[in-house]
Amino acid sequence: LRIIKAVVKTFKYFFGLRFEVKGLENFEVEGPAIIVSNHQSILDMMGLMEILPDNCAQVAKKELMYAGTVGLIIYLGGVIFINRKSTSSAKMVMAEVAKTMVTDKVKVWVYPEGTRNCTGDLLPFKKGAFHLAIQAQVPVIPVVYSSFTTFYNPKKHLFTSGKIKVEVLPPIETKGLTSGDVSDLTDRCFHIMRETLFRLSGRPS
């Protein structure tokens, strides 16, 4: 993974992207955690490698395993693949992830929107990451990337150089929470991240 990070981080020079990162100290929690971030495009791979902490695994949909070079890179990077078409399979994998997180003190990175979204806003969050955090009783660390829409729009074939602001927000504790608190935790993270997205992107909330 360190080799992949080093290689992918050089891509930003070819694409003319600059990253402005704040809040990396919020990754310095003792033990495991769930990291949640917004998901806009394949460019997220560069943004991810810019700040990815050590001993951290990503969760991604199984279909990405077959996405050519990208699929090979994320497979070699230790991504945990989830079969979203099989609810029972996904739950089994997430249950194993929860055990491994606690045993090996691993951080897990999840995109709660569930799919790429380059609209400048957030899609409603799926609850899997928050179920996992409460099940393992580990904190949730939100990460927000500013909108790419000013320099990247695949529908209009727009791609120019640009600056991406990244902010790692303070951890949200889940100790003492139960499955009945999943919806509240999901909503809380959604609203915090949405406000941050609008602020970083220079648009009114």
Disulfide bonds with the S-S distance in Angstrom:
none
